[in-house]
Amino acid sequence: MNEQMIYTIVVVAAMALAAALVVYFTTRGNSGGEKVAKGGVGADEKNGASDVVARVRRYARLNDFQVVVPARWAKDGKLAEFDCVLVGYFGVLGIRCMGYSGRIFGGEKEAAWVQTKGDKRYEFENPLDRNARDARILREVLIGGGLRNTPVETVLVCTGGKNQELALPRSTPFYTPKALGRYLNTSHFDQDKKVDVEKTAELLRQAVVQVEQR
């Protein structure tokens, strides 16, 4: 292979790499996102959430647990929000639903996830990161109310059903509504962490903040 041929191969490879990088950063660089249109991308985050909340309420009644809805708290200027919070002897479980339709791209370590529908795309914060941040705020609320040792955990439930195609790595921790039901019926929720269910639920209800509807 002569020097001219090697040079040509290197140049072609460099051009291909440059083109790939342009496409990559162009598609990812829409962090400003498109405006959320009613019925369009970004507008259907809570599809299926009400069914999950109803399922959790039924489960709570059967197990002498309690459900806090709305589940929204503020601490030091930061807002935490879940679709519902389950309070039991095991501790506190914050449940976040994600009902976006179309294809959903992301990963556990990705700062932003993307919803695409046709030629439309919407970029949103990694919901697992939101769960982790909001769990910290929820712990601070509990500690502020004197409940320092209450275990707090969170789950992400993908509620888009047949309208949702998840292009996520297999290692990404999430549940479907049915999988959440199976998880709630595991021995994990039979554990007694000495949580005062009524006191904890009442504290959280008293601390809930209201957000004005626009």
VENFENSUL-V117682 format. One record per helix or strand of 2 or more residues. SS is the DSSP state (h for helix, s for strand). FROM is the first residue (numbers start at 1). LEN is the number of residues. If there is no record, write none. Layout:
ss & from & len
SS & FROM & LEN
SS & FROM & LEN
//
This chain:
ss & from & len
h & 3 & 26
h & 49 & 15
s & 66 & 3
s & 71 & 5
s & 78 & 5
s & 84 & 5
s & 91 & 8
s & 102 & 5
s & 112 & 6
s & 120 & 6
h & 127 & 18
s & 152 & 7
h & 161 & 3
s & 164 & 5
h & 177 & 8
h & 187 & 4
h & 197 & 11
//
